[in-house]
Amino acid sequence: MVGLVRRVGRFGAVARLAWSKRALLRQALERLGVPDVPGPTRANPSKARIYLPRVAIVEVARQAGYMEYSTCAAADFLDPRFIAACATIGFEHRFHRKLWEFVFVMHHLDRAGMLAAGRRGIGFGVGTEPLPAAFAARGAAILATDAPAEIGIAAGWAASNQLASGKQTLRRDHLCDPATFERLVEFALVDMNQIGGELTGFDFAWSACCLEHLGSLRAGLDFVAHTVEQVLRPGGVAVHTTELNLSSDDATVEQGGTVLYRRRDLEAFIGRMREAGHEVMGLRIAPDTHFLDGWVDMPPYSDDAHLKLALEGFTTTSVGLVIRRGQN
């Protein structure tokens, strides 16, 4: 009888702990606007919003420093340096992968010593992003580029206010004083699939979620290779972000208006660039350590809680490449 009482007591303690954890999860889901439908196996719309990691794609959980992983993860958003970086580019802090991309680009260029007076950088597909003004405020001379109108209109970027119409589109007086902006920022129309030979000798290059729109997996990676081997000077640094397919390392979208890179595509490309003599940051998929890492945003997409999303039938997130050109 005593043993039975003890077992019942232990069962009660476990049940109370499970109920407490469920209550915390229910509160978190309520903040995100997800209905609390009981029964983990019951068909419901919420199930599509829960991301279950694929062991062939994600990393085992381990400690890493700020912005040390290649993919968007909630841990970076919780770092005071991320909050400070948001202020630097004029954004309020929010859990959105596009904001992570801007900060990722800025962090790795700054870490490489590129955001300083005397440096010369080029941004591709800049749209209306704040990085040209923010980088000019640090003293770097910037050539900001975007797609010619016929390409941008066909892709729908003009209609969604994502296409730069000229230099003044990029002015951010609260980030960079007008005189410095006028002196250090230039603008040009550039087709990322056909970059002219006159664009060369830059200290750094960047793009934020553009290369997946160049028509195919190969076209996007050829663009990245071109920015490293033709646009940069030896020792220059390129930082590019794009879409990573977290659902599969086999099935994906290989051609079209938006392609989705698999882990194996990026790892093969990193190997190719290293063989060519370039220094490349290894692809490190961040472990999911926060409940927001398991949340999948679905159309119409949110301005917050948008680290992973449902896209073309797959769960995706943002991923970054950091490459320093070799000395040859």
C-alpha positions as CSV (number, residue, x, y, z in Angstrom):
1,M,0.0,0.0,0.0
2,V,2.8,2.4,0.9
3,G,4.5,1.7,-2.5
4,L,1.2,2.3,-4.3
5,V,0.8,5.7,-2.5
6,R,4.3,6.7,-3.5
7,R,3.7,5.8,-7.1
8,V,0.4,7.7,-7.2
9,G,2.2,10.6,-5.6
10,R,5.0,10.6,-8.2
11,F,2.4,10.3,-11.0
12,G,0.6,13.3,-9.6
13,A,3.8,15.3,-9.5
14,V,4.5,14.4,-13.2
15,A,1.0,15.2,-14.2
16,R,1.2,18.6,-12.5
17,L,4.5,19.4,-14.3
18,A,3.0,18.3,-17.7
19,W,-0.1,20.5,-17.0
20,S,2.1,23.5,-16.1
21,K,4.2,23.1,-19.3
22,R,1.0,22.8,-21.4
23,A,-0.3,26.0,-19.8
24,L,2.9,27.8,-20.7
25,L,2.7,26.6,-24.3
26,R,-1.0,27.5,-24.5
27,Q,-0.2,31.1,-23.3
28,A,2.6,31.4,-25.9
29,L,0.3,30.2,-28.7
30,E,-2.4,32.6,-27.6
31,R,0.1,35.5,-27.9
32,L,0.7,34.3,-31.5
33,G,-3.0,34.0,-32.3
34,V,-3.0,30.2,-32.6
35,P,-6.2,28.4,-31.4
36,D,-5.7,25.9,-28.6
37,V,-7.0,22.7,-30.2
38,P,-6.6,19.7,-27.8
39,G,-5.2,16.4,-29.0
40,P,-1.8,16.3,-30.7
41,T,-2.9,13.9,-33.4
42,R,-6.2,15.6,-34.2
43,A,-6.3,17.2,-37.6
44,N,-6.3,21.0,-37.2
45,P,-5.0,24.1,-39.0
46,S,-2.4,24.7,-36.2
47,K,-0.4,21.6,-37.1
48,A,0.8,23.1,-40.3
49,R,2.4,25.9,-38.3
50,I,4.6,23.7,-36.2
51,Y,8.1,23.0,-37.5
52,L,9.6,19.6,-36.7
53,P,13.3,19.6,-37.4
54,R,14.7,17.2,-40.1
55,V,17.7,15.5,-38.5
56,A,19.4,15.3,-41.9
57,I,19.4,19.1,-42.2
58,V,19.6,20.7,-38.8
59,E,22.6,20.7,-36.4
60,V,22.7,19.0,-33.1
61,A,22.2,21.6,-30.3
62,R,25.5,23.2,-29.2
63,Q,26.6,26.6,-27.9
64,A,27.7,29.2,-30.3
65,G,28.3,32.9,-30.1
66,Y,26.2,35.8,-31.5
67,M,25.6,35.4,-35.3
68,E,27.9,32.4,-35.4
69,Y,25.2,30.2,-37.2
70,S,24.3,30.6,-40.8
71,T,20.6,30.6,-40.4
72,C,18.0,32.8,-38.7
73,A,17.3,31.8,-35.1
74,A,15.5,33.4,-32.2
75,A,18.7,33.3,-30.1
76,D,20.2,36.1,-32.2
77,F,17.2,38.3,-31.7
78,L,17.5,38.0,-27.9
79,D,21.1,39.3,-27.9
80,P,21.6,42.9,-26.8
81,R,23.8,43.4,-29.9
82,F,20.9,42.6,-32.2
83,I,18.7,45.1,-30.5
84,A,21.5,47.7,-30.9
85,A,21.9,46.8,-34.5
86,C,18.2,47.3,-35.1
87,A,18.6,50.9,-33.9
88,T,21.6,51.4,-36.2
89,I,19.5,50.6,-39.3
90,G,16.4,52.4,-38.0
91,F,14.1,49.5,-37.2
92,E,12.2,48.6,-34.1
93,H,13.1,45.3,-32.7
94,R,10.9,42.5,-33.9
95,F,11.2,38.8,-34.7
96,H,11.4,38.9,-38.5
97,R,13.8,37.1,-40.7
98,K,14.3,40.0,-43.1
99,L,15.5,42.1,-40.2
100,W,17.9,39.2,-39.3
101,E,19.2,39.3,-42.8
102,F,20.1,43.0,-42.6
103,V,21.8,42.5,-39.3
104,F,23.6,39.4,-40.5
105,V,25.0,41.3,-43.5
106,M,26.0,44.3,-41.4
107,H,27.5,42.2,-38.6
108,H,29.8,40.1,-40.8
109,L,31.0,43.0,-42.9
110,D,31.7,45.0,-39.8
111,R,33.5,42.0,-38.3
112,A,35.7,41.8,-41.4
113,G,36.6,45.5,-41.0
114,M,34.7,46.6,-44.1
115,L,32.4,49.3,-42.8
116,A,35.0,52.1,-42.5
117,A,36.3,55.2,-44.3
118,G,38.3,54.3,-47.3
119,R,36.3,51.1,-48.0
120,R,34.3,50.7,-51.2
121,G,31.2,48.5,-51.3
122,I,28.5,47.4,-53.7
123,G,25.0,46.2,-52.9
124,F,22.9,44.2,-55.3
125,G,19.1,44.3,-55.4
126,V,19.0,46.8,-52.7
127,G,15.3,47.8,-53.2
128,T,14.4,50.2,-50.4
129,E,16.7,48.6,-47.7
130,P,18.5,50.9,-45.2
131,L,22.0,49.3,-45.6
132,P,23.4,51.8,-48.2
133,A,22.7,54.8,-45.9
134,A,23.9,52.9,-42.8
135,F,27.1,51.9,-44.4
136,A,27.8,55.4,-45.8
137,A,27.3,56.7,-42.2
138,R,30.2,54.5,-41.3
139,G,32.4,56.2,-44.0
140,A,32.2,53.6,-46.7
141,A,31.6,54.6,-50.3
142,I,28.6,52.7,-51.7
143,L,27.4,51.8,-55.1
144,A,23.8,50.7,-54.6
145,T,22.2,48.7,-57.4
146,D,18.9,47.3,-58.3
147,A,17.3,45.6,-61.3
148,P,16.3,47.5,-64.4
149,A,12.6,48.5,-64.4
150,E,11.5,45.9,-66.9
151,I,12.9,43.1,-64.7
152,G,11.6,44.6,-61.4
153,I,8.1,45.2,-62.8
154,A,7.9,41.7,-64.3
155,A,8.9,40.2,-61.0
156,G,6.3,42.3,-59.1
157,W,8.9,44.2,-57.0
158,A,7.7,47.6,-58.1
159,A,4.1,46.8,-57.1
160,S,5.2,45.8,-53.7
161,N,7.5,48.8,-53.2
162,Q,10.6,46.7,-53.2
163,L,12.3,48.3,-56.3
164,A,14.7,51.2,-56.0
165,S,13.8,53.9,-58.5
166,G,17.0,55.9,-57.9
167,K,19.4,57.2,-55.3
168,Q,16.9,59.3,-53.5
169,T,14.8,56.2,-52.8
170,L,17.7,55.1,-50.4
171,R,18.1,58.3,-48.4
172,R,17.6,57.9,-44.7
173,D,18.4,61.2,-43.1
174,H,18.0,59.7,-39.6
175,L,20.7,57.2,-40.4
176,C,23.1,59.3,-42.5
177,D,23.3,63.0,-42.8
178,P,22.3,64.2,-46.3
179,A,25.7,65.7,-47.2
180,T,27.5,62.4,-46.4
181,F,24.9,60.4,-48.2
182,E,25.3,62.6,-51.4
183,R,29.1,62.3,-51.2
184,L,29.4,58.6,-50.6
185,V,26.3,56.8,-52.2
186,E,25.9,56.2,-55.9
187,F,23.2,54.3,-57.7
188,A,23.1,52.1,-60.8
189,L,20.8,49.7,-62.6
190,V,22.3,46.2,-62.7
191,D,20.9,42.9,-64.0
192,M,22.3,40.4,-61.5
193,N,22.4,37.8,-64.2
194,Q,24.6,40.0,-66.4
195,I,27.0,42.0,-64.3
196,G,29.2,44.2,-66.4
197,G,33.0,43.9,-66.4
198,E,33.3,47.6,-65.2
199,L,32.1,46.6,-61.8
200,T,35.3,45.4,-60.2
201,G,37.8,46.3,-57.4
202,F,35.3,46.6,-54.6
203,D,36.2,45.9,-51.0
204,F,32.9,44.3,-50.2
205,A,29.6,43.2,-51.8
206,W,26.3,42.1,-50.4
207,S,22.7,41.2,-51.2
208,A,19.7,40.4,-49.0
209,C,17.4,37.6,-50.2
210,C,17.8,38.4,-53.9
211,L,19.8,35.6,-55.5
212,E,16.9,33.1,-55.2
213,H,15.0,35.2,-57.7
214,L,17.4,34.9,-60.6
215,G,15.6,31.9,-62.3
216,S,17.4,28.8,-61.1
217,L,19.5,27.4,-58.3
218,R,22.6,27.6,-60.6
219,A,22.0,31.2,-61.6
220,G,21.9,32.3,-58.0
221,L,25.1,30.6,-57.1
222,D,26.8,31.7,-60.3
223,F,25.9,35.3,-59.2
224,V,27.5,34.8,-55.8
225,A,30.7,33.3,-57.4
226,H,30.8,36.3,-59.8
227,T,30.6,38.8,-57.0
228,V,33.5,37.1,-55.3
229,E,35.8,36.5,-58.3
230,Q,35.0,39.4,-60.5
231,V,33.5,42.2,-58.5
232,L,35.7,42.0,-55.4
233,R,39.4,42.8,-55.1
234,P,41.6,40.1,-53.6
235,G,40.9,39.9,-49.9
236,G,37.4,41.5,-50.3
237,V,34.4,40.1,-48.6
238,A,30.9,39.1,-49.9
239,V,27.9,38.5,-47.7
240,H,24.7,37.2,-49.3
241,T,21.5,35.8,-47.8
242,T,18.9,33.6,-49.5
243,E,16.2,31.0,-48.8
244,L,17.0,27.6,-47.2
245,N,14.7,24.6,-47.6
246,L,14.3,23.1,-44.1
247,S,11.8,20.4,-45.2
248,S,13.9,18.4,-47.5
249,D,17.5,17.9,-48.7
250,D,16.1,16.3,-51.9
251,A,12.8,17.8,-53.1
252,T,12.8,21.5,-53.7
253,V,12.0,24.3,-56.1
254,E,14.9,24.4,-58.6
255,Q,13.6,26.9,-61.2
256,G,11.2,29.8,-61.3
257,G,10.6,33.1,-59.7
258,T,11.7,31.9,-56.3
259,V,14.0,28.9,-55.9
260,L,14.8,27.2,-52.6
261,Y,18.3,26.1,-51.7
262,R,18.9,22.8,-50.0
263,R,21.6,22.2,-47.5
264,R,23.5,20.1,-50.0
265,D,23.4,22.8,-52.7
266,L,25.1,25.3,-50.4
267,E,27.6,22.8,-49.0
268,A,28.6,21.8,-52.5
269,F,29.0,25.5,-53.4
270,I,31.1,26.2,-50.3
271,G,33.3,23.3,-51.3
272,R,33.6,24.7,-54.9
273,M,34.6,28.1,-53.6
274,R,37.2,26.7,-51.1
275,E,38.7,24.7,-53.9
276,A,39.1,27.9,-55.9
277,G,41.1,29.4,-53.0
278,H,38.5,31.4,-51.2
279,E,37.8,31.6,-47.5
280,V,34.2,30.6,-46.7
281,M,32.3,30.5,-43.5
282,G,31.0,27.0,-42.9
283,L,27.3,26.3,-43.2
284,R,26.0,25.9,-39.7
285,I,22.3,25.4,-39.3
286,A,21.2,26.8,-36.0
287,P,19.5,24.5,-33.5
288,D,15.9,25.4,-32.4
289,T,16.2,26.6,-28.8
290,H,13.2,28.9,-28.5
291,F,9.5,28.3,-29.1
292,L,9.5,30.8,-31.9
293,D,12.0,28.6,-33.8
294,G,9.2,26.1,-34.1
295,W,6.6,28.5,-35.5
296,V,5.9,28.5,-39.2
297,D,4.4,31.7,-40.6
298,M,1.8,31.2,-43.4
299,P,0.3,33.6,-45.9
300,P,-0.6,36.3,-45.4
301,Y,2.7,36.7,-43.6
302,S,3.1,38.5,-40.4
303,D,5.4,41.5,-39.5
304,D,6.4,39.6,-36.4
305,A,7.0,35.9,-35.4
306,H,8.3,35.4,-38.9
307,L,11.5,33.4,-38.6
308,K,10.3,30.3,-40.6
309,L,7.6,30.4,-43.2
310,A,5.6,28.1,-45.5
311,L,6.8,28.8,-49.0
312,E,6.1,26.8,-52.2
313,G,5.0,23.8,-50.1
314,F,8.2,23.8,-47.9
315,T,9.2,25.2,-44.6
316,T,12.1,27.7,-45.2
317,T,14.2,30.2,-43.4
318,S,16.9,32.7,-44.2
319,V,20.5,31.6,-44.6
320,G,23.7,33.6,-45.1
321,L,27.0,33.0,-47.0
322,V,30.2,34.8,-46.0
323,I,33.1,34.6,-48.4
324,R,36.5,36.3,-48.5
325,R,38.1,36.3,-51.9
326,G,41.5,34.6,-52.2
327,Q,44.6,36.5,-53.0
328,N,44.9,35.1,-56.6
